[in-house]
Amino acid sequence: MLRPWQVSLVDRIDPSRNIPIYMQIIQALIRDIERGRLASGDYLPSSRQLATLLGVNRKTVVLAYEDLIAQGWLASAGTRGTMVSKSLPQSVKKKQPEAEVTMSNVAIDYRVAPPPDRSLALPAGPGLKLDEGAPDGRLFPAELLARAYRSATHRAARRNGFQYRDPRGSPLLRECIATMLKSQRGLPVSAENICITRGSQNGIFLSTQVLVQPDDAVIVEDLTYEPAVAAFRALGAKVLSVPVDEDGMDVEAVEALCRHNAVRAVFVTPHHQFPTTVALRPERRLRLLALARQFGFAIIEDDYDHEFHFESQPLLPMAGYGPGQVIYVGSLSKLLLPALRIGYVAAPPSVIDAIAHRISLTDGMGNTLTEDAAAELIENGELRRHARKVWQVYARRRENFAAEIDRSFGELAEYSIPDGGLAFWLRFDTDLDQLEARAAAMGLRFAASRSFMMRDDAPRGLRIGFASLTEQEAQSAIAALRQAAG
């Protein structure tokens, strides 16, 4: 008589699945051993018997048995047949579930920290997505990128560059970024001051790791970048907030918090404040640097879109005149493509060494080919040419976006045309909770107003990117937003 587990095995072998039959047999037998349906020392049918039972070629069963013997699950008993290895511990008998156990339906037996109720990134899906200031990836010529990758690949082949390497990143890209920061943004840096990261968010997280211990305080603005706050909290920091107005962060409020808390870092987006787009004025920048020296905290300066400033000259980064107080985080995502995931940190060598160590613990190294391809685009001038081209496109889209808001919303929406950056900060004379609920029902997806708020009484608004939308797409987006406003 066939054992019950054999019948169960028949039910779990399905030729239509996209898994080889021999692998299905292996998986089924291991599950039965783990669940106690097969005990140590139990004999299995011969390969011929099991092949007949399953309706498969005998060689398929032989291959499965041989793999399981090699792995230590089964043992050959010579002429007596094949048995479950006696070295395996006896399993506790478990009730066989009716459905097949997969990674998608299995119950876990360990504790895991759940994600937040609200995702930090807008999920993919149908409907119209409004980003918070992303570039238009369609404007970057795919052939330029392919050519840069080919060049990086050939260069790596010539130099044995396919091996593991320095967690600080590609030496070539570090040198290119240092030259760019020194010549265009006034930072007193060289390659030893640069560490390549997987985007600016990764740079923020790594910088916080080397600065903050549990219960240390990090100061942000009342309206700020939610993923940064989530990173601070994930590392055990106590996050405090201060007001932000038309001149940027309230630095007097920063001083007040420093007098009563062990502040280790202040996070700021001084060039185009996130989400409001205002610039931190020079007098407040100097005061913040003085407070950093006085109280011994680091300033994490997130300069996420320095290249796109449409009125006058952009203010130089604080790291240019406060290199001992500032950890500078930047990104090539707005210039190139977000999908490339290239960010960087500029800081004194001791900070870069500490960050590189953290990278070696979690990532080992970045993507050499992608980093060298980016360096190729910087070296041959293609990045600068692309920046000039898209600057003109985004400048037009900025003006058209403002005109469309005026036409659709009139006095219902208040805003100031941003001097720089790739997004508008919109305040509405309507119930934002209702607007957002109606927008979601219409399939309109954007970051919720509360995602920017550190306090319930902080000013509310929506940050809506314009750069990634053509004129027609912008008209459709604003029309949908107007409909949601009621």
Helices and strands as residue ranges (DSSP letters): H 4-12, H 21-34, H 47-54, H 58-71, E 74-76, G 78-80, E 82-84, E 128-129, G 137-139, H 142-158, H 171-185, G 191-193, E 194-197, H 199-211, E 217-221, H 226-234, E 238-242, E 244-245, E 248-249, H 251-258, E 263-268, H 282-295, E 298-302, G 318-320, E 326-331, G 338-340, E 343-346, H 349-362, H 368-379, H 382-409, G 410-412, E 413-414, E 423-428, H 432-441, E 444-445, G 449-452, E 462-465, H 471-485
